Amino acid sequence: MENFGFWSVVMTNFILVLYLALGGVTLSAVLHLCNGQWRFQVRYLACSLAVLFPIAFVLLLIILASGEAAFPWLTHAHDAEHHLPGWHNYTFLVAREVVGFLVVAGLYLLFIKLQHQAAIDSSYAAQRRFRNVALLIPFFYFAYGSMVAWDFEMTQGLNPGWHSASYGAYHFQSNFHMFLAFFTIFLFFLNRSGKLVAGGVQSYIFNFMAQFMLAMTILWTYLYFTQYLIMWYGRLPEEMIRYDNMMDYMSGLWWLFLVLKFVIPFCTLAFTPNRHNPVVIVMVAFSILIGSWLERYTWISGSTDPQYYHTPMSSLWDIGVTIAVVAVSWVAVKWSLTRYGLIRS
């Protein structure tokens, strides 16, 4: 437990890398199902982020192998006075996370393969196969995202019995919000670099991304507040303990990610001229991205006693592991972009 703050940073990095890999294919699938014509400009760039799956898997294995350091509830798993449900069986936890990851990663990679085939084969069979797999993507994203939410955030800490019926939706929607912000930044700097083989991203794409981020900001705020409202208005003090701890002991981070994920994006993107200014849009995207990282850390670390966590990035271990993850991810994405001819080497 003494190093839980560090493991919270590792888990936060794992979740963000995982959802960057998931988000690219999910966005492509959603745009395909909605027949969004602008998908042809962004879908290959979005799917290039699937190269992050192996990095996420390595982080997952490291976390699962750490045992009680990453999952504090394991310290009470065998105590007679602490009865934990079957969901908290550690062997079951490892099995479902590994199998779930491999199934979802396999499906997402199949989508990428069929997307490429559908682009060069206009036959009905090829188009139908691609459409059918695209239909599965949102369902697997929701189901897998809910499992990740329960295992790495909702049931974390010393109070694994805490639950929220809407936490799964809150978690994976928040991370899709984060992905949109990252992808906007990704497109902006690729466009500025002049290395895109296709000749650059049209300016209206940034307007579409701004509208998308605004919509997800409003939805995130609803899901963020609805959990608190139900527990507070329903007078459920045992459920409010976790909120009270985070708002009392992590109040700075708690209110900061609310400002970064709601106040700044909404107050900026609600005005039409700002949604047509790529520089302003990217600044808002950075706000959402940083806010999402702090949000994940707050939910994970805030589940324990204050003595077991620390201010993120206040230790060399935090900084070192984060820099390592970012560096390896950057190399992998650059390789993917070059490998598939999306940028000039």
C-alpha positions in Angstrom: 0.0 0.0 0.0 2.9 2.4 0.6 3.5 2.7 -3.1 -0.1 2.9 -4.2 0.3 6.4 -5.5 3.0 5.2 -7.9 0.8 2.3 -9.0 -2.1 4.7 -9.5 0.1 6.6 -12.0 1.0 3.3 -13.8 -2.7 2.4 -14.0 -3.6 5.9 -15.2 -1.1 5.6 -18.0 -2.3 2.1 -18.9 -5.9 3.3 -19.1 -5.1 6.3 -21.3 -2.9 4.2 -23.7 -5.5 1.5 -23.8 -8.3 4.0 -24.8 -6.1 5.7 -27.4 -5.8 2.3 -29.0 -9.5 1.6 -28.6 -10.6 5.0 -29.6 -9.2 5.1 -33.1 -11.0 2.0 -34.3 -14.2 3.0 -32.4 -14.3 6.4 -34.0 -13.8 4.8 -37.5 -16.5 2.3 -36.8 -19.0 4.9 -35.6 -18.3 7.2 -38.6 -18.7 4.3 -41.0 -22.0 3.2 -39.4 -23.3 6.9 -39.5 -22.0 7.2 -43.1 -19.9 10.2 -42.2 -18.1 11.2 -45.4 -15.3 12.9 -43.5 -14.2 9.5 -42.2 -12.2 9.0 -45.4 -9.8 11.8 -44.3 -9.2 10.5 -40.8 -9.9 6.8 -40.5 -6.5 5.4 -41.4 -4.8 8.0 -39.1 -7.2 7.0 -36.3 -6.6 3.3 -36.8 -2.8 3.8 -36.8 -3.2 4.2 -33.0 -4.1 0.5 -32.7 -0.3 0.0 -32.6 -0.6 1.0 -28.9 -2.4 -2.3 -28.1 0.9 -4.2 -27.4 2.1 -1.4 -25.1 -1.2 -1.4 -23.2 -1.0 -5.2 -22.9 2.5 -5.1 -21.3 1.3 -2.4 -18.8 -1.7 -4.6 -18.1 0.5 -7.6 -17.3 2.8 -5.6 -15.1 -0.2 -4.3 -13.1 -1.8 -7.7 -12.7 1.5 -9.2 -11.6 1.9 -6.5 -8.9 -0.9 -8.0 -6.8 -1.6 -6.2 -3.6 0.4 -3.2 -4.6 -2.0 -2.3 -7.4 -5.1 -3.9 -5.8 -5.2 -3.0 -2.1 -8.5 -5.0 -1.5 -6.4 -8.1 -1.9 -5.0 -7.5 1.6 -8.4 -8.4 3.0 -9.4 -11.0 0.5 -8.7 -13.9 2.9 -9.8 -12.3 6.1 -12.7 -14.0 7.8 -14.4 -10.7 8.7 -14.1 -9.4 5.1 -16.3 -11.3 2.7 -15.7 -10.3 -0.9 -18.0 -11.4 -3.7 -16.8 -13.8 -6.5 -16.0 -10.8 -8.8 -13.1 -10.0 -6.5 -11.4 -13.4 -6.9 -7.9 -12.5 -8.1 -7.6 -15.5 -10.5 -10.8 -14.5 -12.1 -9.7 -10.9 -12.3 -6.5 -11.8 -14.1 -8.3 -14.2 -16.4 -11.1 -11.9 -17.4 -8.7 -8.9 -18.0 -6.3 -10.9 -20.1 -9.0 -12.8 -22.1 -11.1 -9.6 -22.5 -8.1 -7.7 -23.8 -7.1 -10.3 -26.3 -10.7 -10.7 -27.6 -11.2 -7.0 -28.0 -7.8 -6.4 -29.5 -8.4 -9.2 -32.0 -11.8 -7.8 -33.0 -10.3 -4.3 -33.5 -7.5 -5.6 -35.6 -10.0 -7.6 -37.7 -11.9 -4.3 -38.3 -8.7 -2.7 -39.5 -8.0 -5.6 -41.9 -11.6 -5.6 -43.3 -11.6 -1.8 -43.6 -8.6 -2.1 -45.9 -10.2 -4.9 -47.9 -13.4 -3.0 -48.3 -11.5 0.0 -49.6 -10.0 -2.1 -52.5 -12.9 -4.5 -53.0 -16.3 -3.1 -53.7 -18.0 -6.4 -53.8 -21.1 -6.9 -51.7 -19.5 -9.7 -49.7 -16.5 -7.6 -48.7 -18.7 -4.6 -47.8 -21.1 -6.7 -45.8 -18.3 -8.4 -43.8 -16.9 -5.0 -42.9 -20.3 -3.6 -41.9 -21.0 -6.6 -39.7 -17.7 -6.2 -37.8 -18.3 -2.4 -37.5 -21.6 -3.1 -35.9 -19.9 -5.2 -33.2 -17.3 -2.5 -32.3 -19.6 -0.2 -30.1 -21.0 -3.2 -28.2 -17.6 -4.6 -27.4 -16.3 -1.1 -26.5 -19.2 -0.6 -24.0 -18.8 -4.1 -22.5 -15.1 -4.1 -22.2 -14.9 -0.5 -21.1 -17.4 -1.3 -18.3 -15.2 -4.2 -17.1 -12.1 -2.0 -17.1 -14.0 0.6 -15.2 -15.1 -1.8 -12.5 -11.7 -3.5 -12.1 -9.4 -0.5 -12.2 -11.5 2.3 -10.7 -14.9 1.5 -9.2 -13.8 -1.4 -7.0 -10.3 -0.1 -6.2 -8.9 0.7 -2.8 -9.9 -0.6 0.5 -13.6 -0.3 -0.2 -14.2 -2.6 -3.1 -17.9 -2.8 -2.3 -18.5 0.7 -3.5 -20.5 0.7 -6.7 -22.4 3.0 -9.1 -24.8 1.7 -11.7 -23.7 4.3 -14.2 -19.9 4.1 -13.5 -19.2 2.0 -16.5 -20.8 4.4 -18.9 -19.2 7.4 -17.1 -15.7 5.7 -17.5 -15.7 4.7 -21.2 -17.5 7.9 -22.3 -14.9 10.0 -20.4 -12.1 8.1 -22.1 -13.7 8.6 -25.5 -13.9 12.3 -24.7 -10.1 12.1 -23.9 -9.5 10.2 -27.2 -11.2 13.0 -29.2 -9.0 15.6 -27.6 -5.8 13.6 -28.2 -6.8 12.9 -31.8 -7.5 16.6 -32.5 -4.0 17.4 -31.2 -2.6 14.5 -33.2 -4.2 15.7 -36.5 -3.2 19.3 -35.8 0.5 18.7 -35.4 0.6 16.1 -38.2 -1.0 18.7 -40.4 1.4 21.4 -39.4 4.4 19.1 -40.0 3.6 18.8 -43.7 4.5 15.1 -43.7 1.0 13.8 -44.4 1.1 11.8 -47.7 -2.6 12.6 -48.4 -1.8 16.3 -48.5 -3.1 17.4 -45.2 -6.3 17.5 -43.2 -9.0 20.0 -44.3 -9.9 22.8 -41.9 -13.5 21.7 -41.6 -12.3 18.5 -39.9 -11.3 20.6 -36.9 -14.7 22.1 -36.8 -16.3 18.7 -36.7 -13.9 17.6 -34.0 -14.8 20.7 -32.0 -18.5 19.9 -32.3 -17.8 16.3 -31.3 -15.8 17.4 -28.2 -18.5 19.9 -27.2 -21.2 17.2 -27.4 -19.0 14.7 -25.4 -18.2 17.5 -22.8 -22.0 17.9 -22.2 -22.6 14.2 -22.0 -19.6 13.7 -19.7 -20.8 16.4 -17.3 -24.2 14.7 -17.1 -22.7 11.3 -16.3 -20.2 12.9 -13.9 -23.0 14.6 -11.9 -25.7 12.0 -12.1 -23.8 9.5 -9.9 -23.3 12.1 -7.2 -26.9 13.4 -7.5 -28.4 9.9 -7.0 -26.3 9.1 -4.0 -26.6 12.6 -2.3 -30.3 13.1 -3.1 -31.2 9.5 -2.2 -29.5 10.0 1.2 -27.1 7.1 0.8 -24.3 8.1 3.2 -22.4 4.8 2.8 -22.2 5.5 -0.9 -21.1 9.1 -0.4 -18.0 8.2 1.6 -15.8 7.8 -1.5 -17.0 11.2 -2.9 -16.5 12.8 0.5 -12.9 11.5 0.7 -12.0 12.7 -2.8 -13.6 16.1 -2.3 -12.0 16.5 1.2 -8.5 15.0 0.7 -8.1 15.5 -3.1 -10.2 18.7 -3.5 -7.5 20.4 -5.6 -7.3 17.6 -8.2 -11.1 17.0 -8.0 -12.1 20.5 -8.9 -9.2 21.0 -11.3 -10.2 18.1 -13.6 -13.8 19.5 -13.5 -12.6 22.8 -14.7 -10.3 21.3 -17.4 -13.0 18.8 -18.7 -16.1 20.9 -18.4 -15.7 24.6 -17.6 -13.0 25.4 -20.1 -14.3 23.2 -23.0 -17.9 24.3 -22.6 -17.3 28.0 -22.1 -14.9 28.0 -25.2 -16.6 25.7 -27.7 -20.1 26.9 -27.0 -19.2 30.0 -29.1 -19.3 29.3 -32.8 -16.2 31.4 -33.9 -14.1 29.3 -31.5 -15.2 26.1 -33.2 -13.7 27.4 -36.5 -10.3 28.3 -35.0 -7.9 25.3 -35.0 -5.5 26.9 -32.5 -8.3 27.5 -30.0 -9.7 24.0 -30.6 -6.3 22.4 -29.9 -5.9 24.5 -26.7 -9.2 23.1 -25.5 -8.1 19.6 -26.5 -5.0 19.9 -24.3 -7.3 21.0 -21.4 -9.5 17.9 -21.9 -6.4 15.6 -22.2 -4.8 16.8 -19.0 -8.1 16.8 -17.2 -8.7 13.2 -18.2 -5.4 12.1 -16.8 -6.0 13.9 -13.5 -9.6 12.4 -13.5 -8.3 8.9 -13.8 -5.7 9.3 -11.1 -8.2 10.9 -8.7 -10.7 8.1 -9.0 -8.0 5.4 -8.6 -5.9 7.0 -5.8 -8.9 8.7 -4.1 -10.3 5.3 -3.2 -7.7 4.8 -0.4 -6.6 6.6 2.7 -4.6 9.8 2.0 -1.4 8.3 3.5 -1.2 5.8 0.6 -1.1 8.3 -2.3 0.6 11.5 -3.2 0.4 14.4 -5.6 0.9 12.9 -9.1 4.2 13.7 -10.8 5.8 14.7 -7.5 8.2 11.8 -7.5 10.9 10.7 -9.9 9.2 7.3 -10.3 6.0 8.9 -11.5 7.8 11.1 -14.0 10.1 8.3 -15.2 7.4 5.8 -15.9 5.2 8.4 -17.6 8.1 9.6 -19.8 8.9 6.0 -20.7 5.3 5.2 -21.7 5.0 8.4 -23.7 8.3 7.8 -25.5 7.6 4.1 -26.4 4.1 5.1 -27.5 5.5 7.9 -29.7 8.0 5.6 -31.4 5.3 3.0 -32.0 2.8 5.4 -33.5 5.5 7.0 -35.7 6.5 3.6 -36.9 2.8 2.8 -37.7 2.3 6.0 -39.6 5.5 5.4 -41.7 4.8 1.6 -42.1 1.4 2.2 -43.7 2.5 5.1 -45.8 0.5 7.8 -44.0 3.5 10.1 -43.5 6.7 10.7 -45.3 9.7 9.3 -43.5 
